[in-house]
Amino acid sequence: MAIKELLIEAQAIQIGVRETDWQKVIEIAARPLVTNGFILPSYYQAVIDNTLEHGAYYVFDEGVAMPHARPECGVLKNCFSLLLLDKAVSFADSHEADIVIMFAAKDSNAHIEEGIRAIVNWLGDDSVMSKLRQAKVKEEVIALL
């Protein structure tokens, strides 16, 4: 299943979120995934714990964060969550990000390869990134994907 379908199925597109605390951003990104039965709350806590221990290795120069944890930390089904922040946030003293794409994979071999490839393509497309940042409603985001 493509990232677009996974985002729609999980009802996990959030736009214009205002939050300055990176730990709360992680929790907000995870909220629809927990609510809709894709991950357990332990998953986003593992993301926070890993970030505190190892840093925010998942933040890219393009202002995109891809927080994730290991499958055994509470993944029930493969999923993605997309959170567009009103203003960029620094994750544990790393680069700032205003686009947060949380993902969870049921096993370490799956890595939701198709979705990650799509995200890498977005990172290389300034037009897509600009349009994502300007989106005001979920339908605009879905049309871009």
Buried (B, 14 or more C-beta within 10 A) or exposed (E): EEBBEBBBBBBBBBBEBEBEEBBEBBBBBBBBBBEBEBBBEBBBBBBBEBBEEEEBEBBBEBBBBBBBBBBEBBBBBBBBBBBBBEEBBEBBEBBBBBBBBBBBBBEEEEBBEEBBEBBEEBBEEEEBBEBBEEBEEBEBBBEBB
